């Protein structure tokens, strides 16, 4: 079955960096675009970044452009989110998602806390 497992979250000071990982299994990873979302307390889940199957096309929400980078390693079935210059407003649970056979599959999420 499709499984997505995020990791790499934690506590970081404003201006700091984190690398999130999402390990995928149960489907042909290299054939599917992958997406990172986030959800802050009391807010709706929002799209952060997406990456095409080969990694050649990457798109970002305006609020992370220039600070976050999405990448993937198809040999490792893993998608990454490199987060730099973190701000308190980036604090959220971060999720990866794949759309597989018209169904959306989500990981359990990883908490990112930005605080001094």
Secondary structure, DSSP 4 states (H G I P E B T S, - for coil): --EEEEE--EEE-TT--EEEEEEEESS-GGGS-EEEEEE-TTS--EEEEEE-SSS--EEE-GGGTTTEEEEEETTTTEEEEEE-S--GGG-EEEEEEEEETTEEEE---EEEEE--
